[in-house]
Each structure stands twice: as structure tokens, then as C-alpha cells.
């Protein structure tokens, strides 16, 4: 969740760290802080709030050093205030530490340390860890590296940490367990970060730390070990492929708006090179597992948040093409339930970041019983990509806005591609037709984006309401869920998504003259949804309709009709991609009109790396 960055080299570390923190702020923005070495002592500046607040607070004279660490926080333990901001230093100011994750046994460690006379200034689990490291350093007479290594052997939980020590001011120690960490390699300088976006300005050469690994980094070298043994570990250096432009806002007012408008490119990149000229689908990442996939006795798809909605659409596609049941599971529930998964099962895990803690735990559960695990992720080299047996990259490019947009539609595209890949040997003609239509989707999205002004005018009428209801049938039900989630995430308006027919089983009681109801309607079950619209109309509800089909009756019933043209003949699989776009724009404009921080909505972070 939190963003962390470190630098060691010959440049002014403060400037590099602040630049990196700005790129990482989407991971958390409750507080921020920086520590640097000044004359072999640690200087730390922290603040409640965002990176811009930290910049204003920094005393240039205190942060001239060439080694430093920085942190932007999404609060887990302890409220978002100054005392709980990172970095945390020990009471001797000998160590400074930043942390992403949760130390589950921090209470027991804290009690132990308090009995040793150590006093605490915050409510965080992170301060417990740095005080514990300091205690071991004083009592065990070990080196900086060995002390951190020993401390982590006693830690239960998830962490990505960077640590500095004033006795050894020429190095930074980093370690990972369940939270992402990368090391960036430069010329006589090195970088450490939770996300490549923080360091892409400075280097494209990186390697990933794996769970249980600890690294000592100097300006021109690094040493990697596992906390449980002393053998040095070699790493393959990888090159970051995406461009700097992809992580910049450009001419758009918000990253979210940019990412909505970049969906034609994201969708194209998701199928580029994967739809052959003869219409066949090539998915190199899973081809060797084709037989195991189609012969799986049980198929589970697990995800969280927006990815769960894409998973739901995927389950409909797979059931239709494979004629076998597919179960969609929230990863946070699946990992703890006694689910009948075994070695003959397939678990598909979907995650934009590839770092979602609950999804990683679900994968581990599946692997423990010998099930085949397949990852669908956006971030190359992410934990899920490395932990699963096989997988498919989305190629949607970096998504900076906290509320997912292009990642969702790219996930649905991958679901379609995978479904076609599975079914193409049995129904070549049908799969060819759908693949051909999928290639037209970027053009259709560009047409939908021309409706932006129309959707903005609708948004002005509903920016002050307190509740929304989103309704859809079949493949449009998960779209209704996603539309409601987007509105909740960025505008703080309560919204619920339901199957349209289920409205009569409770939600209809909420409908009055002030209640906007968004219907997503396609040719599939058109008349049924039309009946649902009439039920809302008769009770005075305000009807917003996103439709791929026009009829005079529909037009007469709707207060606002957003018509998606040229989509009527598109296959049912593809329509969720198209109907989602207006809902993203609706949520965006309402949030802007309300004055909400669209890219950094309150209490949220981009990547949920803790339970």
C-alpha cells in the first residue's frame, strides 16, 4: 500500500527521493517523510498530508546528503498523523526505517521492548521494528546487515523495508516479505523502491527481491542473501520497457481521465500479436498448459475489487464456451474457506498490480494442493506473475489513478482472448467472428469518448444526490457493479449494483423522486430490462440509461439516454467493455463537480498489499 524509495550515490538524495515519492503517492497519501545522512548522522523530516506538504516543510540545510530514504503512507496501524508518519527512528537516532506492510506480532515485540526500558513515540508497528533492530544491535554486537537479518527472523507478517544506520552510512539495507521491492541499478549509484514508476526517470535496469530476501546496497554494489541462510543470491537484471510518457499526466487534468481516454490503446495492446491473421488466438504464456486447463475438474477465478468484476464476466465467458461451471471467489474469502480445490483444479488469479496480498494467499492455497495456477496481471515481474505456474500479461501500461479504468477493460479483453483460446479448436468459426469484432473495439471506444460532453451535462444534474442504483442483466450485471464501485470510490456517493430483476427483492423500496437509477441495456434481454425501467419510472425514479440499442419506447421512458452507436451487432462478450466507458465518465465528472480528489480518493490506495 505505502510507497517507499531509497537512493545511494553521488547526487543530492533529497531531490531524487521527492521526485520518486510524487510518482508513488497513488500508493498512499496520509503522510510522508524523508531521512538522509548529514555528517554521519540521520536527519528526518515528516508531515501529515501529501508530498507537496513535505516539500514545503523540508529545511534544505538538513538534507544535503547523498544517501536517503522516503515514504508516503497509507495508514494501517495508527491514525494518519505526524507521529505515525514514516520514517521511524529508534530512540538513539542510530537507525531510520520505512516500511510497507503489517508486522502482525508487533504487540508482543513492543511489550518485550518496553520491559527493556524502550519508550515509543508512535502507535505504529513500524516503530516497533526499528526499535527492535536497535535493541538487537546494541545487545548482540552484530553488523548492521546481520542485525536486520536477525530481527526479521523474529518478525511475523508482511514487509518491504529500507533501513539506514549511522554507524554504516555508506549503505542501505532492504528486505521483502509479501510486499514488493525492486532495486534499480545505475552508474555508481543505486535505487530502491516499491514501484518502478519511482525510479524510471533515473534507471531502467532493475531486479526484484523475492520473499525472504535481504539486500545490502552501496553506491556501486549489492549483496543479496536469504534471511534463513548465508549463501549469496545472484539476480538477473531486467529492463523496464514502458515509457516515461505513460506515467505522466500529459494534457489531461487527472490521471484517471487520461487512462479513460487511453483505453483504445490499452485494449489494442492487450490483443496485439495475439490474434493471428486467420483469427486464431495465440497466448504463449499458457499454451503449454492447454490440456490441463481444458481438462480441469473445477475452475476458480479469484480477485479483489474491480478485478473481481472482470472475473465475473470471465466466468460467464468460460461457462458459455467450456460448458462447465466456473466459480468466482473474493480472494479474501477463498483463502480461508474450506473450498473443494484439488490437484485437478484450475485457479485463475486476476490482479492489476500483481501484488494483492489476499490474491497471493489464494494462489499459495491452490499451489499447496497441487492445483494449476494461472495469473492475469498488468505489471511485468510482479509477485503474482512469478508465483503462478503460467499466465497472461495485460499490457495495459501503468495505471496511476487509484480507481481502475483501463485495467478493468483490459482484463475483460484478456478474459475474452483466453475464452477464445480455449474454445477455438471446437468452434473455429464462432471464435474467428468474435476475435474479428474484438479488433474493432478500440475504434468503438473512440466513438464512445465523443459522448463526454453529453455525459458531463448529465453529471451536473446528479452531483449532489446521496444514493445511486445501477442495474444490469447477464453480462451487464458485473458492469453495474463496476459502475457503482467507480462512483463510490471517487465521489463518495453511496451506490449499489444489482441484477436488474433483483431490484424487486428489496432495492425498489429505496426509489423515490430523488433516486437516480442507471440501467445498462443491450439487445440481450432488452424487453426484460425495459420492464424493469417501467417499474422504476412508475415510482418516480430518475432513469439514466446506457444502451447499445435504440427504441422509441426506451427513449420515452428514460430521463437521460446515452446511446452507444455501432455496437448493436457486437458479440455479448465484447459489450461489457463498451458499456463500461460511459459509467467511468459519469463517475469522473460527478467527482470533479463535487470537488473530490479524483486520482487520490480518501482512504484508498492503488495496490492493497496487506490483509
N, C-alpha and C positions, 0 to 999 in steps of 0.2 A: 504494500500500500504506500508506504513512505518512499520518498526519493532520496538517494544518497549518492554522493560524489566525493572523490578524493583526487588530489594531484600531488606529484612529486617530480621536481625537475629544476629548471633554472629560471623559469618565468615567475611573475607575481601570482601566487596561487589564488589570492582573493578574487581576481578578475575572472579566472578560469572557473572557479567554483560558483560564483554568482551567475555566470553565463550558463553553466550546466544546470543549476537549480531552477532557472527560468524554464528550461526545457523539461524539467522533471516535475514542475509544480502541479501538473494534472494528476500526479500520484498522491497528492495530499497538500493541503494549504491551510492547516490550522495554526502552524507556527513554523519558524525557520531559524537556522543558526549556522555559524561557521566557527571553526577553530583553526588557527595557524601557529606555526612556531616562530617566536621572536626571541633571538639570543638564547636559544635552547630552553625557553620557557613557553608555556601554552597561553595564547590569547584567544578568548572566546567571546563572541557576541551573539546574542539570541533575541528573538522578539516574538510576541504573539502576532499572528497575521501572516501576510504574504511576503514574497521575496522583495517586492518594492519597499515594504516597510523595513526589512532587514537592510537594504541598501542605504536607506535614509539614516539608519541608526549606526552604521559602521563608522568607526573612527579610523581613518586612513593610516594614522600613525601606529595603530595597534596591529595592523595586518599587512605588513610588508614582506612576510616570509615566503619562501618558495616551496613549502610543504603545507598542505592543509586538507581539511575535510569539511563537507557541508551537508545539510539535511533540511528537507521540507517534510512536515509531519502530517499524517492522518492519525488522529488520536485513537488509541486503543485503551491503554491504561493511564488514567489521569486525565483531567479535563484539559482542553486546549488553552493553556495559559503560559506565562513566561517561565515559571519554574519547571514546567514539564517539557519545555522545548528542548530539542537536541542542538548541539552536542551536550552530553553529560560528562562531567569531570569528577574524578574522585576527590575526596576531601583534602588530599595533599596537592591537588592540581598537577599531579605527575602524569595522569592518563586522561585522554579525551576520547570519547566513543560515540559513534552514531549507529543507529540500529533500525532495521526494518523487520518486523515480525512480532512474536509474542513469546516471552520466556514464561512457560507455564509453571515452573517451580520457583518463581521469584519470591513468593511469600516465605517459603521455608528458608531460602538463602538470606532473605532480609532479616528474619528472626536470628539466624546464626550470626550475621554480621553485627546486628545491634548488641548482641551479647558480648561482642568483642569491642564494644565502645564506638562503633562507627555510626555517625549521625547522617541522616538523609535530608535532602532539601527539596525533594520532589515526590510525586506519587507514582512514578513510572517504574516499570520492570527494567528499563534500560539502565537507570542509575544503579539498580541493584547489581547488574552485571559488571559495570565499570568499577564499582566499589569492591566487588568480589575479586576481580582481576588485581586490583591494587593490593588487597589483603594478601593474596597468594604471592604476589611479587615481593612483598616485604617479609613474608614468613618462610618462603620456600627457597629463596636465593637462586632463582632461575633467570634465564634470559627473558627478554620481552616476548619473543616468539614462543618459547616453551611455556611461559606463564599463561598466555592466552590459550594455548593449546590445552593445558591442564584445566583451566577454568571451564572451557567448553565441554570437556568430558563430564562435568557435573551438571550441565545445563540440559533441561528438558524443554522442548518447544521448537519454534521456528525462528531463524535469524539470518539476516545478512548484515554483517557488521564491518566497520572500519575503525581501527584503533590507532592512536598515536601515543608515544611515550617520550617524555622529556629527557630521559636518560639515553635514549637511542633516537635522536632527532633526524636521522637520515633514512627512516623507513616508515612505512605504514603496514600494519597487519590487517588482513581481511579474511573473513571466513563466511561460509554459507551452509545453511541447513533449512531447506524449504522456502527460501526467499532468494530471488535472482541476484546474481552478482557477475559482472563482467570486468575484465582487465583490458585496458587499451594500451597498446604498445606504440611508443613514439621514439624519437631520436634523443637519447639521453634524458628522457622524461617518460613517465608512465601515468596512466589514468585508471581510476576505479569508479564504477558506477552501477546503479541498479538497472540502467536502461541505456541502450546505445545512443538514444537521442541526446543525452547529456554530453557526449564526447565526440559526436560526428564532426563537429567543427574543427577538431584537433587531430583526430586519427581515425582511420578506417580499419586498422588491424587490431583484432580482439581475440580473446579466448574466454570461454565460460568456465566458471567454477562449478563443480558438482557438489551435491550434498556431502557433508562431512569433510570437505577440503578446506585447508587453511593455507594462505599465501603470504609471504613476506616480500614486499615490493620496495625497491630502491629506485633511484632515478635511471639506472641502466641495467637492472637485473631483477629477477624474481625467483623465489624458491617456493615450490608447492609440495605440501605433504597432506596426508590424511590425519585427522586428529587421533586415530587409533593405531597408527604405526609411523615409522620413521623413514620409510622409503620415499625418495623424491619422485614426483609425478611429472611426466612430460605432457605438454599440451600442443595440439595443432592450432596454429594461428589461422583465423578465418578473416575474410574481408567483408566489411559492411557494403551491401550492394545498393541500397536506396540512396536517393539524392537528398541534398540539403533542402532543396525546394519543397520536398514532401513534408518536412517538419516545420515549415514556415507558414504563416497565415496568408501571405501574399496580399492581394487587394480586398480580401473578404474581411468583414467586421468581426467574425468569430471563426474559430477552427471548425465548429460544428457546421456552420453554413458552407465553408469550403468543402468539408467532407461530404455533405449532402450533394453538392454540385460536382464533386469528383467521382460520384458513383458510376457514371458511364465508363470511366477509365478503369475503376476498380473491378467492375463486372467483366469488362473486356480482358483484363489481366488474369482474372480467375479462370477463364476458359482458353486463353491464348496458348496455342501449341497443344491443346488437349482435345480439341475437336478436329479430327482429320478431314481431308477433302472428301472422303467417301462417307462422312457422317459418323464414323466410329469414334469412340471415346478412348483416349489413352491416358491412363493415370499411373505413371511409372512407380509412384510411391507405394501402391498397393497391388500391383499386377502379380507379384509373386505369391500373393495370399488370396488370389481369386477363389480357388476351390474351397479354402477354409471359410471364406466369407459367405459364399452361397450355400454352403452345407452346414452353417451354424444352426444349432438346435434352438437357441434363444438369441435374440438381438436386443441389446440395450443401448440407448443413446443417453448420455449423461452430460449435463451442462448446468450453468447458473445464469440467472438474469436474462439478458437479451439472447444469449446463445441458446438458452432453453427454448425460447420461442422458435428459433431456427431449427432446433432439434425436433420440435413438434411437427413442423412442416416436413422435415426429413422423414419422420416416421410414417406420415401419410403416403409419401412418395414410395418408400420401400415396401410398405404393405401392399400398395397397388401393383407394384412391379414384381414383387417376390412371392406374393400370396402367402405370407406368413406373418404372425403377429410381431410387432415391434413395440417395446416398452420404453417410454421416455421417463427419465428419472432426474429429479434435482440431485445433484451430486452430494449436497449436504445431507440429504436423507438416505440416499442409496448407500453411502459409506457405512451407515450404522444399522441398516435393516438386514434381516436375515433373508436376503434375496437369493432365489434359486439359480445362482450363476455357477457354471462349472467349466471344465476344460473344453467343452464343445460349444461354448457360448462366444459371442462377439460383443465387445464393449466399444462403442464409438464415443470418444470424448471430444467435445467442441469447446474451444476457448479462443478468444481473440488474442489475448496476451500469451497464452500457453503457460501461465504461471498460477492460475487459480488454485488455491490451496485445497478446497474441497474436491475439485475435479482430479487433482493429482492423487488425493487419498482414494478416490473411487477407482482410479487406474491401478493403484497398488493392491486394492482389494481384489480386483479382477485377475491381476497377474499372480496373486498368491494361490489361486485355484486353477491356474493354467489356462485361463481364457485368453483368446486373441484380443489384443488391444489396438485400436486404431485412433490416431489423433487427427483432428482438423483444427489447425491453428494458423495464425497470421504471422507470428514472429519466428523467424528462422533461428534455430538453435535454442529455442525456449525449452523449459523443463519438460512439458508435455511432449514436444517433438522428440526429445531424447529418451523419454521413459516408455513410450508406446512402441509396440512391435513394428508398426508401419503407420503411414499417414499421408495426408494431403495438405500442402500449403495453400492458403487462400490467395496470396499475392495482392492483398488489398492496399498495401502500403501502410505506413504508420498512421494510427488514428489517435490524435491528440485530444480532441473533445471527449470529455468524460462520458457523455451519453453516446452510445454506439449508434452509428448510422450506416456507413459504408461497410463496416464489418458484418453487420446483420445481412444485408443484401448479398454480400459476397459469400457468406455462409450458406444462404439459401441456394445460390448458384452452385456451390460445391455439392450440396445435397442432391441437386438435380443431376449434376455430372456423375456423381457416384451411383445414383439410381440407374442412369442410362448405361453406365459401365457394367453394372451387374446384369442388366436385362438384355443387352444388345445381341447376345448370341441367340436368344429365344425370339426376340421380336425386333428384327433389324429395321424394318420399315418404320414402325412407330418411333423408335429411338432416333432414327435419322430425322424424322419430321420435327421432333422436339428439339434436337440439337440445332437444327437449322433455325428454328424460332429463337432459341437462346442467343444466337449470334446477332439477332435483331434488337435485343433488349437495350444495349447502350443507346441506339437511336431513339427508341421509345422513351427512355428516361429523359433524354434531352428535350423531347417534346413536353413531357410532364413538367419539367422545370420551368417551362414558359408560363405555367399556371401560377407562378409565385405571387404575382401581384394580386390575382384573384383570391388566393388563399390568405394573403395578408389582409385584405378587406374583410374577409370572414372572421379572421382572428380578432380584429378590432371590436367586433360585436360580443366576443365571449371572454375577453381578457380578465374581466372582473368576476366571473362566476366562481363558485366554490366546488362544484362537482361536475364530472363528465361521465357519460356511459358510452362505451364502444362495443358494437355488436357486429358479428360476422358469422357465417356458416361455413362448414367444411374447411377448406384451405384458408379461408379468410378469418376463421376464429383465432389462430395464433397471431394474425396480423392485428386483430382487435386488441389482443393482449399487449402486443408490442407498441401500438399506438397509445394505449393508456399508460404504459410504462414511461414512454418518452415524455408525455405531458407531466406526469408525476415528478420525474427526475429533474426537469429543468424549470418548470413553472411553479412547482409546489401546490398544484391544484389536485385535489383528490380525484382519481379517475379509476374506473374498473372496466375490464374487458370480459365479455361473456359470449358464449354461443347465443346467437340471436333467439333461438327457441326457448332458451333458459330464462330469458327476460321475464316470462310469465310466472316463473317459480321464485319470485322474491323481488328482484330489482325493479319491477314495474311499480312497486309501491313508492319508489323514490321520484317518479316522474311527476313534475308539475310544470307550470308555465315558465319556470326559470331553468329547467333542466335541459342542457344540450345533449343530444344523443347522436353519436356518429355511427352511421351504418356503412359497412364496406360490402358492396354488392357487385356480383359478376353474373354471367349468364347461368352459371351453375346454381340451381335452386333460386332463381330470380323471383318466381312467384311466391315462394315461401317467405323470402325476406321482405317482399312487397307487403305481405300480410302483416309482418312484424312492424313495418313502418306505419301502417294504418293504425295498429294498436297504440303506438306511441302518439301519433297525430291526434287520435281521439281523446287523449288525456292531456293535451296541451303542450307536449314536449317540443323543444326546438330541434329540428332534424337537419343534420349535416350529412350529406350522402356522398361518398366516394364511389364512383361507379365506372365500370368499363362498358356499360350498355345504356342506351338512352331509350326512354319511352315517355309519352305524354303523361301517362298516369304517374310515373315516378317523378317527373318534373313538377307535377301539380301537388304532390304530397310533400316535397322537400322544401325547407326554408332556404337551403343552400345546396346546390348540386355542383360537385366538382367532377367533370366528365373527363375520363382518360380515353382519348381518342386512339383509334387504330389498334386497340388491344382486344377487341371482342373475340377475334378468332385465335388468340394465343392460347396455348395449352394451359390447363388448370395448374400444372406445376409451376408455370412461369408467373402467373398473375400475382402471387404474393409479393414478388419483387416490385412490381409496378404499383400496386395499391398502397404499399408502404410509404412511397415517396411523399405523397400529399400529407400523410399523417406526420411525417418528420417536419415538414414545412409548417404545418399547423402548430405543432408544439413549439417550434423555434420562434415563430412570430409572436405567439402568446407570451412566451417567456421574455422576449425582448420588450414587448409592450408593458409588461409588469415590472420591468427594470431588474430582472434576475440576472445573475451571472451565468450565462449560458454554458460557457466552457468549463466552469468550475462550480457546479451546483453544490449547495451546502451539504455537508455530512457525507459526501460521496468521494470515491477515488476510482481511478481508471482500472487498476488491477488489484483484485482482492486476494492478497497473498497470506491472509490469516483467516482462521475459522470465525 
